[in-house]
Amino acid sequence: MGHAQCVAFGDRAPTLALEMFAADPPSLLRILRNENDKIEARLANYVATDHGLLPSVRKLAAEAPTSNKRAIGAALRKAELQCTAPQRMEPQPAAARKIIDFVRNLGDNAVLAGYVAVTEEPASPHAIGKPVKPPARNDQLLTGEWKTELVDPFASPPLPQ
């Protein structure tokens, strides 16, 4: 378990949990009982903590039902993003590359679908598994019922209330 880690010391998965996952990968599915959000968050943390667990992830994906494979793919993508996050002091591009190559070589379309579905970086390592609020839309230049008409650019701005 001496691989480069992509998470801060306080955010790393416990060593015992990593060892238990390595010994019996499908136990993650049994423990979390098909709660894909929790599977995704925990697996992302495991892989970001130790990308040497990828062979165990292969076994997990082989034994997982199709309903859980998208969560596995999303977890792999989130782990990869943690390894290349710009806020990290020491990005781990080699670890991220191993995750990318692993997904590519896995050959499981359901896992790949979950992987590509995660397109944006999480706001922080703590946000994994938590829904991120969408950015507020700035529609001040559009008006009308469907926000399809342009506002008069020469009109005086509305006063704050």
VENGI-V259828 format. One record per run of one state. SS is the DSSP state (@ for helix, = for strand, . for the rest). FROM is the first residue (numbers start at 1). TO is the last residue. If there is no record, write none. Layout:
ss=SS from=FROM to=TO
ss=SS from=FROM to=TO
//
This chain:
ss=. from=1 to=8
ss=@ from=9 to=11
ss=. from=12 to=14
ss=@ from=15 to=23
ss=. from=24 to=26
ss=@ from=27 to=32
ss=. from=33 to=35
ss=@ from=36 to=49
ss=. from=50 to=50
ss=@ from=51 to=63
ss=. from=64 to=65
ss=@ from=66 to=84
ss=. from=85 to=92
ss=@ from=93 to=106
ss=. from=107 to=108
ss=@ from=109 to=117
ss=. from=118 to=124
ss=@ from=125 to=127
ss=. from=128 to=141
ss== from=142 to=143
ss=. from=144 to=148
ss== from=149 to=150
ss=. from=151 to=161
//
